[in-house]
Amino acid sequence: MKSILVHPTYFPSIVQMVAIAQAENVVFEIFDNYQKQTYRTRTYIAHTNGKLLLNIPIRHTKVGKRQKTSEVQIENNFPWQSQHWKSLQTAYRTSPYFEFYEDDLKPLFTQPATTLLAHNLKVFEVICDLLGLEVAVNKTTQYVVNPLGENDLRFLVNAKQERQYALTPYTQVLQKHHDFIPNLSILDLLFNEGTNALSYLENQKVDFTF
């Protein structure tokens, strides 16, 4: 894929990172209206009981008032960052590569996060650095329903209407508790596959057409 249009998300799903790793150019949608219960604010990791949701709390506006994703403020009245970090430690401390990436990831859970868009873009920057992924990144300048010249993959942000994709299984640290869980957060792939993670993303054959 030459150019793709996607939403910045919280520790992107593996499928979204497959699309990004195989693209020449990534355009982030930053002029959309915010929607609840999407990967804008959530990511899933493996846990002993299966999938565990990590969700960023946001400050809600008055009832009936829409806001742009770029305007969304994170709610920091309770320690969601430390809770997410503890969940990751519990789930992945025995994985092959958790300690390898721990120091680079920890600031994302200790440094203050104010706006959702800025935080997600920072997360993406760190993830690309850890993967060794180099890709050209641009941002939209307006919202376009049917964009031209880009493969529109904005639907990947939908967590509730997610399609099933055929991903190659890899060894997950908690697999003894349950079967392989596909398309978790990119963190699951990093902690389990380490330096092989980018090769994994580049070699997946995913059909993104309807």
Buried (B, 14 or more C-beta within 10 A) or exposed (E): BEBBBBBBBBBBBBBBBBBBBBBEBBBBBBBBEBBEEBBBBBBBBBBEEEBBEBBBEBEEEEEEEEBEBBEBBBEBEEEBBEEBBEBBEEBBEEBEBBEBBBEEBEEBBEEEBEBBBEBBBBBBEBBBEBBEBEBEBEBBEEEEEEBEEBBBBBEBBBBEEBEEBEBEEBEBBBBEEBEEBBBBBBBBBBBBBBEEBBEBBEEBEBEBEE
